[in-house]
Amino acid sequence: MTAAAMDGEPPAGTAADLAKPPVNEPREPEQFLMQTPQGNPLLLSHTLQELLSKDSVQVELIPEKKGLFLKHVEYEVSSKRFKCSVYRRYNDFVVFHEMLLQKFPYRMVPALPPKRMLGADREFIESRRRALKRFINLVARHPPFSEDVLLKLFLSFSGSDVQNKLRELVQGVGDEFVTCRLATQAKDYLPADIQAQFAASRELIRNIYNSFYKLRDRAERIASRAIDNASDLLIFGKELSALGSDTTPLPSWAALNNNTWGTLKQALKGLSVEFALLADKAVQQGKQEENDVVEKLNLFLDLLQSYKDLCERHEKGVLHKHQRALHKYSMMKKQMMSATVQNKEPESVEQLESRIVEQENAIITMELRNYFSLYCLHQETQLIHIYLPLTSHILGAFVNSQIQGHKEMSKVWNELKPKLSCLFVGSSSMPTPPLSPPEGNFFSN
């Protein structure tokens, strides 16, 4: 049934065959139909801030209670909008995703992360948790999805059979083409050059996606380097501490100045505290960049990918079926002409005429779906451009992370520098840390 919806075919049933809502509130069938907005319904008037404020959904991993190996990973999904928390498994997300595609085949439905069958380690589970969080937040902030009963059920239903409830909610209702009052009028709102606009928008989004994909990879590398830097600083401090804790007896022939090595060891041992603090600051910076920069880039990439997937569904689904229907109609007309010329049985001619009428009706429906698909694509393109200012949020988070990280580490470095003076106690010629020697003087004769 999902495949049929993705291809632009209406699922079984009509808008009158409405599933019962999962809550006890009375609900009229008309409430399932999208309301006609004021003004030009093609245009979206939302701002990025309005989209982001629709909801904020947290997806947290529920700690495993039994054994070391995870059999069924469960998530706590908390919606700020609905003020509740529910427990969901990955397969619940899968069914929810399928129902969204079935009901909204002409909209951007973000993809789910893949399901690993065997050996799901904690790194994979954490990566999937982040991806599920991005998915549900994009859905919760999408204008048509945010007002649909599917989303409300998924984020608020606390029963154990959420998957069946989701399926019941979609069964017999029909997709958005069936439930939207404007579906048959979509052509009237589209610009004359809609095909050219679609091609240009698709090319632009493809270019933006490619650039942001590279930015995300670089941001990941930067965050990873910060965490690697933290590890190196920590080891550096530990080695200084190990050197300061060395208990090897000092040979008598090397004890020309017996106090120097003991004082030096004591100073080196104390420096490990500052290097541990530096490592902690570097980890904080790396984690902050993972959360505030890399994750936001991944969110935007997920959105752009859903647009690319939608364009592909449009071309391979309703548009392709429309072209096939036209070809079939052309072949049937040729058969009709041939039958008329050959004076075939009236009964067979009537059957052929009936089939042609059915095909004409199918073509009309396909044309209407094609225009409605373009209508939705036009709105989804606007939605992408509403999200584009997210770029400034991402860059701002990146710059702030760098400024804050370098500022905090600089403070620790500056506090560490005076402590180096104790390394040179007893040496009247070097009361403070020496400067780097001029080039070429270190090994000069």
N, C-alpha and C positions, 0 to 999 in steps of 0.2 A: 504494500500500500504506500509506503514511503517513497519507493522508487517511482511509482506512478505520479505522486505529487511533485517530485523533483522534475519529472519530465513534462509537467504542465497539464497532466490529465486530472480531472476532478475525481476525488475518491468517492466511493459508493455513498449514496444518501444525499439529501439536500439540506438546505438551511433549516427546513422545518423539522427535520429529524434531529432535534437537539439532545445532547447528552445531559443528564441531570448534573447540576453543579455539586461540588464536593462539600459544600457548606450547607447549613440548615436555612440560610437566608433564602426567601423566595426570589426567583430570578425570571424575568420575562424573556422569551426568546429574542425580542428586539435588542436586548442588552448585549447579545453576542455580535450584533451587526455594528460595524464601525460607523460612528457618527460623522455626518458631513460637516467638515470644518467651515468656518466663515472665510470669505475671500477666496483666493485661488488655492484649491486644495493641493496643488502640486508643490507649493512652496512650503519649506520648513522654516519656522520662526524661532527655533531653539538656539540658545547660545551654549557654548561649551560648559559654562558654569551650571546652567540649568540641567544639562545632561548628567554632569557629575553629581549633582545634588539629588537626583532622582532616588538613588539608593547607594549604600555602601555595604557590600556583603563580604563577610569574613569567612574563610574556609580553613579550618584548623584540623589537624590530624588528631584523632582520639588515641591516646596512648594505648598500646597493645598490652593486654593484661595476662595473656597466656603464652608462655614460651618465648623463644627468641625469634622464631620464624613467623612471618605475617601471613595468615591464610586469607583473611578478609579485612582489607583496610577500610576503615570507616571515618567519615569526616563530620565535624560539627559545622553546619552552615548557618550563619547568623546574619539576619537582615536588619539593618537599622530602620528601614522604612516600615516593615511589618512588626518590628519589635519582638522578634521571637527567634529561637534557635531550633533547628531540626537536625536529625542525623541521616546522612545519606552515604550510600556506597557508590562506587564508580558506575556500576550498572544502572543505578537510578539516574545518573547524569546521562547515560547513553539513551535510555528511553525518553527522557525529557528532550534531548537533542533530536531524536527521531520524530517526536510529536511536533516540535517546532518546525522542522523541515516539511512535515506533512501539512501543517496548517499555514505555514508562511514560505512556500517554495520560491517566492520572488523577492525575498528579503535576505539580508546578510545574516546568516546563522553561523557564528564562529565555530570552527572545528574543535573537537575534543582532543586531548592528548591521547597518544596510543596506549593500548592496554598490553602490558607485558605479561605473557602467560607464565613464564618460569623465572625464578631467581630475581624477583623485584627487590633490589637492595634499597637502603634508606635514601641514598642519593637520588635514585629514580623516583621513589615515593614522594620526596620533597619537591622534585621538579614537577611531578604530576599535580601535586597539591597547588603549586603556584599557578600552573596552567588552568586548573579547574576554577581557581579564584578569578583569573582574568576572564575566563569564559562566562561565568555567571554574572560578573559585573558588567560586561559588555551587553549581555542579554537584558539585565535589569535596567540598563540606562537607554536601551533602544526604544524609541517612541511607541511603535505598535506593540512590541513585546511587553513593555512595562505596564500597559493597561490591560493585558490579556489574563484571563483566568488561569491559564497554564502556569504562568510565572507565580501567581499568588498561591496556587496549590503546591508547587514545588518548594516554595520558600516558607510555607506556613503549615502544611499538612503534617501532622505528627503520627499518623497511623503507620502500620507496618506494610501495607499494600499500596504504597505510593505509585508503583509502576502501573498497576491495574487502574488506579484512579486517573492517572494521566491518559491512559489509552481510552478509558470510558469518556473522558472529557472531549476527546477529538472525534471519537467514533460517530459517524453519521452527521457531523456538523458541516463538513465541506471545508475547502481551503479558503484563503483570503479572497480569491476571485469570486467565490460563491457568496461570502458573507459581507463583502464590501459593496455599499450602495452605488459607489462611483465606478465600479468595475466596467460596466458596459459603456460608460461615458469617457473612459480614460483617454481615448484618441482625441477628444475635443480639447483637452488641456495640454496636450503635447505640442512642442514647437515643430514647425514643418521640417526642420533639419535634424530631427531627433536621432536618426541613424548616424549622421556625421558627428553629432555631439557625443553619442555613445562611444564611437570609435576613438575620438580624441580623449575622452575621459578615461577610457580603458588604458590607453597608451601612457597618459600622465600618471595614473595610479601605479602602473607597472614600474615606471621610472622612480617614483617616490619610494615604492617598496624596495627596489634594488638598493637605493641609497641608504635607507634606514636599516636594511639588513646588514650592510657593511658597518654602519655606525654602531649597531648593537654588538657586532662582533668585537669592535675595537673597545667599546665600553666594558665588555666582559673581560677583555685582556687587561685593561687598566685596573679594574676591580680585583682581578686575580693577582696582578702584580703587587697590589697593596697588601694582600693577604700573604703572598710569598715573602714580601719585604718584612712583614711582621715576624714570620717564622725565622728569617735570617737574623733579625735584630735580637730575638729571644735567644737563639743559639750563640750569637756573638757574646751576649751578656753572660750566658752560662759558662762559656769558655773562659771569660775573664774571671768568673767566680771560681772555676776549677783551678785556674792558674794561681789565684790568691789563696786557695785552700791546700796547695801542694805541701806535703809534709816531708818531702825528701830532705835529709840532713844536708846542711851546707858544708861542702868540703873546706878544710882548713886553708888550703892554698888559694881558695877563691874568696876567703873572708877578709879581704883587705879593708873593706868597710862593712862590718857585720850588720850594721843597722839598716843599710840601704835596702836589701832584699826583703827584710821583714816589714819595713814601712811600705814598700812597694806592693807586697802581697796584700796587706791590709787594705790599701786603697783600691786595688783591682777588685778585691772581693766585694767591696761596697758598691762599685759601679754597676753591678748586675741589676740592682733595683731600678735604676734609671732606664737601662736597656729593656727591662721587662715592661716598664711603663710606656716606652716608645713602641714596643711591639703591640701593646694593648691599643694604643692610639691608631696604629696602622690597621689593625683588625677592624676597629670601629669604622674607619674611613672606607675600607673595602666593603664591609657589610652594608654601610649606608649607600654606597654607589650601586651595589647589587639591588637594593630595595627601591631606591629613589630614581635611579637612572636606567639600569638594565631592565627592571621589571616594567617601567613605563614604556620603554622602547619595545619590549615584547608585547605589551598590551596593544600598542599602535600597530605593530606588525600583524598581530592576530586579526585586528580589524581590517587592515589592508588585504590580508590573505582571504578573508571572508568575502570581500568585494570581488577579488579575482575569481573565487569559486562561484560566486553568483553570476558573473559574466559568462563563465563556462557553462553553468546550468542553463542560462538563457539561450545560448547558441546551440547546445547539444540537446536541450529539452524542447521547449515550446516552439522555438524558431525552426528547428529541424523537423519536428512533427508537422508543423504548418506546411513546410515545403513538401514533405512526403504526401500530405493530404491533397495538396494541389496537383501533384504528379498523378496520384491515384484518380483524382477527378478527371484529369485530362485523358487518362487511359479509358475510363468508363465512357466518356463522351465519344471517343473514337469507336468503342464497341457499339454504342448506340447508333452511330451513323452507319456502321457496317451492317448492323442488324436491320436497319431501315432499308438500306439499299438492297439487301438480300431477301426482303419480304419474309422475315422469320415469323414464327408463331406469335400471335398477339399477346398470349400469356407471358412468354419469355420477354417480350418487349416491355410489357407493363412492369415485370419484376425488375428489369434493368432501369426503367424510369424511377421506380421506387427507391432503388439503391442510389441513383444519382441525386435524388432529393435528400436522402439521408446524408450523403457525402457533402452536399452543399451546406446543409445545416452544421455538419461537423467542421467544415471550412470556416463558416461564420464564427463558430465558437472558438476555433483556433486563432482566428484573426483578432477576436476580442481579447483572448488570453495573451496574445503576442503584444498588443498595445498596452494591456494592463501590466505585463512584465516590464515593458519599457517605462511605463509610468512609475513603477516601483524602483526601477534602476535609477531613474532621474532623482527620486527622493533619496535613495541610498548614496548617490554621488554627492548630494548636498550634505548628507550626514558625515561623509568622509571629510569634506571641507570644513564642517563645524568642528571636527576633531583636530584639524591641522594645527591650531594654536597650542595644542598640547606640546608641540615642539619647544615653545618658549618655557613651558614648565619643566621639560626634561633638561634643557640647557641650563636653566636656572638652578635646578637641583645639582647638576654636575659641577657648575662653578662654585656654588655654596659649599659643596662637599670638599672641593679642592682647597678653598679658602680656609674653611674651618679645620680641615685635617692638617694642612701645613701650619696654620696658626698654633694649634695645640702641640704639634710635634716640635715646632720652633721654640715654644716655651720650655719644653722639657730639655731640648738641646742646650738652651741658654742657661738653664739651671744646672745642667751637668758640667758645663765648661769650667766654672770656678773650682769644682771638686777635683779637676785634673791637677791643680796646683800642688796638691798634697803628694802627687807622684814625684815631685822634684824637691821635696824637703831635704835639706842637707846639702844641696848643690847650690852654692852661692852664685855660680855663674848662670844658673837657669832657675830663677825663682818662679817663673810662670811658664806655661806650655810654650815650647819653641815654635817659631814659624817654620814653614817649609823652606828648606835651603834653596838658594838660587840655583837655577838650572846649570848643571855642569860643575858645581862647587862641591857636591857631596863626595865625589870620588877624585877630587883634584889632588895633584901631587903636592 
